């Protein structure tokens, strides 16, 4: 027996296709909304983590800045202490310098030379005196340049004739001179130098 479908099957098929299409569209919209929501949640999570990292870095940077400021203050205090220590050491050295200077001038001044004036400006000393001959002045310069621990770089400024009357009858022909010499601090000065000096004598 042959069955003939007299219902409008094409409209039914078209209707089912529409329903399937709308169902697919709804499902796709739901999936898209879910993906967007998941991406938004992920972005929020990453943003929160980055903000937490930024906050941690800001806190650590603040701590480091405080430590750097403390280190800078310590360095300035150390420099101030060093400058004070150097000032004290310079004062101690300068206090003993005149004694050593006079001692060195006395030791290295040859016979026939008489010192008339000694002037010191910082580390430079100007010496004026009277000598019997030019050779005495040359010997004085050699002694100051070779054998002295405190005198350095002697330099003759001028030398000229000076007639000095010894008494009413005699007149001596003398030389008036002026020289410049620098003051140096011996390397062996200090506790180690003081300890090694007796060893050299024995």
Secondary structure, DSSP 8 states (H G I E B T S, - for coil): ------S-HHHHHHHHHHHHHHHHHHHHHHHHHHHHHHHHHHHHHHHHHHHHHHHHHHHHHHHHHHHHHHHHHHHHHHHHHHHHHHHHHHHHHHHHHHHHHHHHHHHH--TTEEEEEEEEETTEEEEEEEESSHHHHHHHHHHHHHS-SSEEEEEEEEEEEEEEESSSS-EEEEEEEEEEEEE---TT-SHHHHHHHHHHH-
